[in-house]
Amino acid sequence: MLKNFDPPCIIARTPSTRESHHWDIANEAAKGAKANGYASQVVDGAFLYVAIYSDSPLSYPWSQDIDIPSLEKIPTDLVNSSIFFTDPTKNALWFGSTWSHITNEAPSHVYPLFLHPFPIDLLLDMVRGRLFLVIFVNLGKVTEAIQRAGYEARLPKDESEVQQYFIPTSAKISTFDNTIMKMQLEGLYYFGVKLAYEYLSLKGFVDIVSTMAEAGADIIKREFE
């Protein structure tokens, strides 16, 4: 017997470690861009980190004119990266950037820019519009990683599903009377945005999914046993 069950949204602070976050890779990309004007790095086979630097401001929050040198390199780097499946139906590109911190478009729960563990000169370069970091995420690779962890997951159908579920994910739990509960995980968008704004690793995100599923399973068992 299969029943649907929606547990409460479970959100907890996650410790930042080298295994759970890629602050070090983002730092190296930023330093590389400051030295050479441009740097990119494939991360976890699912993300592309890109950093662009200019001695003069690339833009200002109050200006509609954006002149970003090396911008034409990004499509080539994306195509040549390993973050895409050969089957295009499995891919969905999603991204965020440090510019969202400056324009206040980043979600309010995202780690404030000045608390990022970057050297102060790089943080000031970001604030002054000289340094720009963008993280491209293939949601298809994230979906596959969730599936490998033993959960049901699929690509979101549209932006509204991204906002609601990030990646629609569910887990099956068997109760004491052999009833199978299908549990939809809520609140993944909260952590999904951290892939792009806090350099959360693919493993770090999947570990969060597993933690939420386990916590939800405990709630269900207490409810029905």
N, C-alpha and C positions, 0 to 999 in steps of 0.2 A: 504494500500500500504506500503510495507516494503522496505526501502532503507538503504544501509550500509553507514556509515560515520565514518571516522577516524579523530578525533580532534587532535590538537597538543598535544604532550607529556607535561603533567603538573607536574612539580616537585617543591615542596616548602619545606622549613624547617619545621619540626614538633617539637613542644615543648616537652621536656622530663618531664613527670610527673609520679607519682606512678601508675596512671591508664594506661598510654600509654607505659611505659617501666618497665622492671623487674630488674633494677639494684640491688635492695635490695635482691632479691632472688639469683642472681648471686653472690653477696657479701657473703651471708650466705653459699652458696655452697663452695666458695673458702675458707672461714674461716673453714668450717667443714673439708675440705680436708687437710688443713694445720694442723689441730688438730688430725685427724684420718687417714690420707693418702688417703681417698676416700669419696666422697659424691655425692649423686644424688637426683634429685627432679623433679617430674612431675609438669609441669606448664601449666595452662589453659586447661588441658586435651588434649593438642596437641603437647607439647614439652617435651623433657627430658633434663634437665641440668645435666651435669656430670663434676665433678672436681676431679683431681688426683694430689697428691703432693708427692714429694720425697726430702729428704734432699740433695741428690746429683742430679745433672742435669739429667733429663730424656733423653735429647738429645741436639744437637746443630744444628743450621741451616746448617752448613757445613758438618755435619756427616750424613751418610746413616743408621747408627745404632741407632735404637730407642728401648730402654728398659723401658717400661712403666708398673710399678707394678699395680696390681689391674685391668689391662685391661680386664681380663677375666670376670670381674663382669658386664661389660657393656651389653653383649648380654642377660644375665639373667634379668638385670634391664629393658631392652627394652621389652622383652617378658612379664614380669610381670607388665609393666606399663599399663596405661589406654589410651595411645595415639593412639592405633590401632583400626580399625573397625574389626569386626569378618569376614566381607567379604573382602578377600585380594585384590580384584580388586579395592577397594576404597582407598588403602593405597599407599603412595609413600614416602619413607624416604629420607630426604635431610638434610645436616648438615654443620656446619662451626665451627671453633675453634680459640682460641687465638693464636695458633701456626701460623695461616695464617698471623697474624699481624707481627710476627717476620720474617717470610720468604718472606714477601711482596707479598703474594698470595691473600691477601684480596683486594677487589675492592678499588680503590683510594678514593672513596667518603665515605668509612666507617670511623667512628669516630676513630681517632688515639688512640692507646692503652694507652698512657700516659695521655690522657684526660678522661679516664674512671673514674667514681667516686668511685674508690677503694682506700683503704689505700695504702700508698706508698710502704709498705713492700710487699704487694701482687703483686703490679705492678712489683717490682723488681724481685720477685720470677718468674713471667711469663717471663720477659726478660731474666733471667738467666737460664731458662729452668727447673725450679723446680716445677712450677705450670702450669697445663694444664687444660683448660676448653673447653668443646665441647658441642654444643647445637644440639640435634637431633630434626628435625621438620617433622611431618607427614603432607605433603602437602594435603592429603585427608581431614584432619580436618580443614585446612585453607580454602579449597575449599568449604566444607560444611558451614562454617561460612559466607563466601561470599554469598552463595546461600540463607542462612537464612536472610541476609540483603536485599534480593530482587533482586539480580543480577544473570545473567547467568554465570556460571563458570564450568570448568571441569579440570581434571588433565592434566598436560602437557604430550604430547606423548613421548618426548625425551628431551635430554639435550639442544638441539638447541631451543626448545620451552620454556624451562626454562629461557634460556638466553634472549630470545626475549620478552616473556610475563610474565615470572615467573609462574603465573596461568592464562591461557586464560580466560579473563573476559569481559563481554559486558553488556550494559544496553540499554533498549528501551526507546525512548523519543517520545512523541506525539507532533507534531507541530500544529500551529493554524488551518491548513487545514486538520487535522486528518491524516496526513502522519506520519507513524511510522518509526522512524530512529533507526537503530541498531548501537550502538556506541561501538567500540572495545577500551578498555582502554590500553594505552601505558605507558611504564615507570614503571610498577609495580615491575620489577626486582630490580630497584633502592631501593625500600622500602623492598622488600622481603629479600634481604641480611641482612637487619637490624634486622630481626627476629633472625638470627644466630650470628651476630657480635655486635649488640647493644641492645640485650635483649628486643626488641620491643614486646609488648604484642599482643595477638590475637585480642583483642578489638582495640588496637592502629592501627593494620594493617587494619582491616575492616573499621575503621573510615577514614583512608586515602583513601581507595577504594571509600567510599561514597563521600568524599570531591572531589575526582577527577571526579567522575561521575556527581556530581552536577555542577562542573565547566564546564565540557564538555557539559552538557545540556544547560547551559547558552550561550555557544559559538554557539551551533547549533541554538538556538532560535534567536540569533542576526543575524545569517547568513540567515535564511529562513523566518523570520517574518518581 
